[in-house]
Amino acid sequence: MLGTQAQAASLDGSQLSLAWAVPFVGILLSIAIWPLAGPHFWHHHFGKVAAGWALLFLLPFAVVFGPGAALAGLVHALLAEYVPFILLLTALFTVSGGIYIRGNLKGSPLLNTAMLAIGGVLASFMGTTGASMLLIRPLIRANDNRARNAHVVIFFIFVVSNIGGSLTPLGDPPLFLGFLKGVSFFWTLGHIIPETLLLTVVLLALFFALDSFFYRHEGAARPDPTPDTESFGFDGAINFALLAVVVGLVLMSGVWQPGVVFDVMGTEVGLPGLVRDLGLIAVTVVSLVLTPRAVHERNQFSWGPMQEVAKLFAGIFLTIIPVIAMLQAGVNGPFGAVVRAVTGSDGQPVPAMYFWATGTLSAFLDNAPTYLVFFNTAGGDAQQLMGPLASTLAAISAGSVFMGAITYIGNAPNLMVKAIAEDRGVRMPSFFGYMAWSVGILVPLFIVLTLVFFR
């Protein structure tokens, strides 16, 4: 994700027109509309649609700025952001998919709420992607005989795939990028834990009440399509050790600074990042080799969800480049009104506005590059932001993580969880249908957070 920031910085966003944002808006609208308007077409051609929007950006870019600049931009997007991003997600997806939680789990309101709470805690230590991939399958399996189960996955996305990852740099990509920029590892734990606890407790209470209502009014349960009478336990437990290796590799890439850098067509590839990425490939291969085939079969493990995320985010990473550049141009760019809105008349940042601006854009632009944009808009000095401007950094951190839950594309695990749930027969809401849930439930809670913490 950091590469998006660097690539955008090479463009003068103040000289770009809003027309350069059309491919990015187009791919977002495609993700929102096609699954509803043409599900069969989308299922078979979403990769072609993403490639089409990417080319609609890249080819005009080559004409205007030259083929060399376009090729350098493509290489930069691949090496500095997309490849590391996908390798990390693939490793977490593979390792988590190699752990099978067995046992006679039955989707009662109490058990479902407990699983959401456990996932919320795990998310800050093994990442929202890792926690989501570990728990979404057993949660779906526990509820696969219930008439209503989409709400379980929706709240799972709220709590586990987003809000739970707010306490450490391991939890969510925006916070890891802040760590790389100089924010202390435990800073977020010390500064936004009250916001996280309030939001999580209220959401778990709301979920328990809603799930209890549905549970009481469903009548006789359908026959369980996945009867399971085994004792509770874990198969493929070697993957827990591999998860620890993934965490170690990511941390290593942030703290080890040997100063060795390779230049690939103008893109700097540091040795720590290269070691991390090779390590992630090794972890993925080791997991596939050591995980018994029966575990993958029981988990109904398939590459479909990962392929969807990989293809769609390839288009997103390319088309977002000019959008970030325009945001970085500040008050002189096409999005100058956004920058002016987060600054008070005294020239000081307004935490409430940073919370909503960062959060709103994170819901649609992907939260990691958005975090970096507003981190730099607020000055970009980690020591200053952790000190006198601590409330502003807290607002940026909370907004980028919390509001990634507003849409399916706000955070990578959202789309993966949706794809897995639909693959298992859960009738998930459309893009806008999901937003009806998220806006109706989360936005009022965000307003409360603003009044309590970010005034």
Solvent accessible surface area in square Angstrom, and as a share of the most:
residue,aa,sasa,rsa
1,M,21,0.09
2,L,73,0.37
3,G,5,0.05
4,T,0,0.00
5,Q,18,0.08
6,A,53,0.41
7,Q,17,0.08
8,A,1,0.01
9,A,70,0.54
10,S,86,0.55
11,L,23,0.11
12,D,84,0.43
13,G,3,0.03
14,S,39,0.25
15,Q,142,0.63
16,L,16,0.08
17,S,61,0.40
18,L,104,0.52
19,A,67,0.52
20,W,41,0.14
21,A,11,0.08
22,V,79,0.45
23,P,7,0.05
24,F,4,0.02
25,V,73,0.42
26,G,7,0.06
27,I,1,0.00
28,L,21,0.10
29,L,87,0.43
30,S,8,0.05
31,I,8,0.04
32,A,2,0.01
33,I,81,0.41
34,W,96,0.34
35,P,37,0.23
36,L,118,0.59
37,A,75,0.58
38,G,13,0.13
39,P,83,0.52
40,H,139,0.62
41,F,82,0.34
42,W,16,0.06
43,H,127,0.57
44,H,102,0.46
45,H,63,0.28
46,F,26,0.11
47,G,20,0.19
48,K,133,0.56
49,V,23,0.13
50,A,3,0.02
51,A,51,0.39
52,G,39,0.37
53,W,66,0.23
54,A,10,0.08
55,L,90,0.45
56,L,90,0.45
57,F,5,0.02
58,L,25,0.12
59,L,107,0.53
60,P,51,0.32
61,F,8,0.03
62,A,23,0.17
63,V,129,0.74
64,V,96,0.55
65,F,85,0.35
66,G,21,0.21
67,P,105,0.66
68,G,49,0.48
69,A,41,0.32
70,A,8,0.06
71,L,88,0.44
72,A,33,0.25
73,G,5,0.04
74,L,52,0.26
75,V,22,0.13
76,H,23,0.10
77,A,2,0.02
78,L,73,0.36
79,L,65,0.32
80,A,27,0.21
81,E,0,0.00
82,Y,34,0.13
83,V,54,0.31
84,P,19,0.12
85,F,18,0.07
86,I,22,0.11
87,L,36,0.18
88,L,51,0.25
89,L,8,0.04
90,T,25,0.14
91,A,0,0.00
92,L,13,0.07
93,F,0,0.00
94,T,0,0.00
95,V,0,0.00
96,S,1,0.00
97,G,0,0.00
98,G,0,0.00
99,I,3,0.02
100,Y,10,0.04
101,I,10,0.05
102,R,56,0.20
103,G,2,0.02
104,N,80,0.41
105,L,39,0.19
106,K,92,0.39
107,G,6,0.06
108,S,34,0.22
109,P,14,0.09
110,L,132,0.66
111,L,46,0.23
112,N,0,0.00
113,T,22,0.13
114,A,45,0.35
115,M,20,0.09
116,L,0,0.00
117,A,35,0.27
118,I,97,0.49
119,G,0,0.00
120,G,9,0.09
121,V,99,0.57
122,L,58,0.29
123,A,0,0.00
124,S,1,0.01
125,F,113,0.47
126,M,23,0.10
127,G,7,0.06
128,T,3,0.02
129,T,9,0.05
130,G,0,0.00
131,A,0,0.00
132,S,0,0.00
133,M,1,0.00
134,L,8,0.04
135,L,12,0.06
136,I,0,0.00
137,R,4,0.01
138,P,3,0.02
139,L,0,0.00
140,I,11,0.05
141,R,37,0.14
142,A,4,0.03
143,N,2,0.01
144,D,25,0.13
145,N,27,0.14
146,R,8,0.03
147,A,71,0.55
148,R,135,0.49
149,N,24,0.12
150,A,24,0.19
151,H,5,0.02
152,V,2,0.01
153,V,3,0.02
154,I,0,0.00
155,F,3,0.01
156,F,1,0.00
157,I,0,0.00
158,F,0,0.00
159,V,1,0.00
160,V,0,0.00
161,S,0,0.00
162,N,0,0.00
163,I,0,0.00
164,G,6,0.06
165,G,0,0.00
166,S,0,0.00
167,L,28,0.14
168,T,1,0.01
169,P,7,0.04
170,L,31,0.16
171,G,2,0.02
172,D,2,0.01
173,P,43,0.27
174,P,0,0.00
175,L,6,0.03
176,F,26,0.11
177,L,9,0.05
178,G,1,0.01
179,F,33,0.14
180,L,63,0.31
181,K,74,0.31
182,G,38,0.36
183,V,9,0.05
184,S,60,0.39
185,F,46,0.19
186,F,134,0.56
187,W,17,0.06
188,T,8,0.04
189,L,58,0.29
190,G,56,0.54
191,H,81,0.36
192,I,0,0.00
193,I,60,0.30
194,P,62,0.39
195,E,7,0.03
196,T,8,0.05
197,L,100,0.50
198,L,67,0.33
199,L,3,0.01
200,T,23,0.13
201,V,92,0.53
202,V,43,0.25
203,L,0,0.00
204,L,28,0.14
205,A,60,0.47
206,L,80,0.40
207,F,0,0.00
208,F,86,0.36
209,A,62,0.48
210,L,49,0.24
211,D,0,0.00
212,S,15,0.10
213,F,98,0.41
214,F,27,0.11
215,Y,106,0.40
216,R,163,0.60
217,H,123,0.55
218,E,41,0.19
219,G,60,0.58
220,A,102,0.79
221,A,69,0.54
222,R,124,0.45
223,P,125,0.79
224,D,40,0.21
225,P,85,0.54
226,T,50,0.29
227,P,103,0.65
228,D,20,0.10
229,T,125,0.73
230,E,69,0.31
231,S,85,0.55
232,F,126,0.53
233,G,12,0.12
234,F,86,0.36
235,D,37,0.19
236,G,12,0.11
237,A,57,0.44
238,I,79,0.40
239,N,0,0.00
240,F,79,0.33
241,A,54,0.42
242,L,17,0.09
243,L,10,0.05
244,A,66,0.51
245,V,68,0.39
246,V,3,0.02
247,V,33,0.19
248,G,37,0.36
249,L,27,0.13
250,V,15,0.09
251,L,52,0.26
252,M,41,0.18
253,S,13,0.08
254,G,13,0.13
255,V,97,0.56
256,W,96,0.34
257,Q,133,0.59
258,P,51,0.32
259,G,68,0.65
260,V,64,0.37
261,V,79,0.45
262,F,93,0.39
263,D,103,0.53
264,V,57,0.33
265,M,95,0.43
266,G,60,0.58
267,T,2,0.01
268,E,125,0.56
269,V,31,0.18
270,G,25,0.24
271,L,44,0.22
272,P,13,0.08
273,G,16,0.15
274,L,65,0.32
275,V,57,0.33
276,R,42,0.15
277,D,18,0.09
278,L,106,0.53
279,G,16,0.16
280,L,1,0.00
281,I,77,0.39
282,A,52,0.40
283,V,8,0.05
284,T,16,0.09
285,V,79,0.45
286,V,58,0.33
287,S,0,0.00
288,L,70,0.35
289,V,109,0.63
290,L,94,0.47
291,T,7,0.04
292,P,71,0.45
293,R,195,0.71
294,A,58,0.45
295,V,7,0.04
296,H,28,0.12
297,E,114,0.51
298,R,103,0.38
299,N,2,0.01
300,Q,107,0.47
301,F,32,0.13
302,S,46,0.29
303,W,91,0.32
304,G,39,0.37
305,P,7,0.05
306,M,9,0.04
307,Q,95,0.42
308,E,31,0.14
309,V,0,0.00
310,A,21,0.16
311,K,98,0.41
312,L,1,0.00
313,F,1,0.00
314,A,34,0.27
315,G,2,0.02
316,I,7,0.04
317,F,6,0.03
318,L,20,0.10
319,T,0,0.00
320,I,3,0.01
321,I,3,0.02
322,P,1,0.01
323,V,5,0.03
324,I,0,0.00
325,A,1,0.01
326,M,0,0.00
327,L,6,0.03
328,Q,60,0.27
329,A,23,0.18
330,G,16,0.15
331,V,76,0.44
332,N,115,0.59
333,G,13,0.12
334,P,48,0.30
335,F,53,0.22
336,G,3,0.03
337,A,67,0.52
338,V,45,0.26
339,V,20,0.11
340,R,137,0.50
341,A,48,0.37
342,V,0,0.00
343,T,55,0.32
344,G,24,0.23
345,S,133,0.86
346,D,109,0.56
347,G,50,0.48
348,Q,99,0.44
349,P,28,0.18
350,V,48,0.28
351,P,24,0.15
352,A,20,0.15
353,M,77,0.34
354,Y,3,0.01
355,F,0,0.00
356,W,66,0.23
357,A,16,0.12
358,T,0,0.00
359,G,0,0.00
360,T,65,0.38
361,L,39,0.19
362,S,0,0.00
363,A,0,0.00
364,F,67,0.28
365,L,14,0.07
366,D,6,0.03
367,N,1,0.00
368,A,0,0.00
369,P,2,0.01
370,T,0,0.00
371,Y,2,0.01
372,L,0,0.00
373,V,5,0.03
374,F,2,0.01
375,F,0,0.00
376,N,54,0.28
377,T,46,0.27
378,A,13,0.10
379,G,61,0.58
380,G,26,0.25
381,D,74,0.39
382,A,9,0.07
383,Q,127,0.56
384,Q,84,0.37
385,L,1,0.00
386,M,30,0.13
387,G,39,0.37
388,P,104,0.66
389,L,32,0.16
390,A,21,0.17
391,S,58,0.38
392,T,2,0.01
393,L,1,0.00
394,A,7,0.06
395,A,0,0.00
396,I,0,0.00
397,S,1,0.01
398,A,0,0.00
399,G,0,0.00
400,S,0,0.00
401,V,0,0.00
402,F,0,0.00
403,M,1,0.00
404,G,0,0.00
405,A,0,0.00
406,I,14,0.07
407,T,0,0.00
408,Y,2,0.01
409,I,3,0.02
410,G,0,0.00
411,N,2,0.01
412,A,5,0.04
413,P,2,0.01
414,N,0,0.00
415,L,5,0.03
416,M,0,0.00
417,V,0,0.00
418,K,21,0.09
419,A,13,0.10
420,I,2,0.01
421,A,0,0.00
422,E,77,0.35
423,D,87,0.45
424,R,47,0.17
425,G,60,0.58
426,V,8,0.04
427,R,220,0.80
428,M,20,0.09
429,P,26,0.16
430,S,29,0.18
431,F,10,0.04
432,F,104,0.43
433,G,25,0.24
434,Y,0,0.00
435,M,33,0.15
436,A,70,0.54
437,W,78,0.27
438,S,0,0.00
439,V,65,0.37
440,G,47,0.46
441,I,37,0.19
442,L,0,0.00
443,V,36,0.21
444,P,66,0.42
445,L,28,0.14
446,F,0,0.00
447,I,85,0.43
448,V,68,0.39
449,L,1,0.01
450,T,18,0.11
451,L,106,0.53
452,V,86,0.49
453,F,67,0.28
454,F,4,0.02
455,R,218,0.80
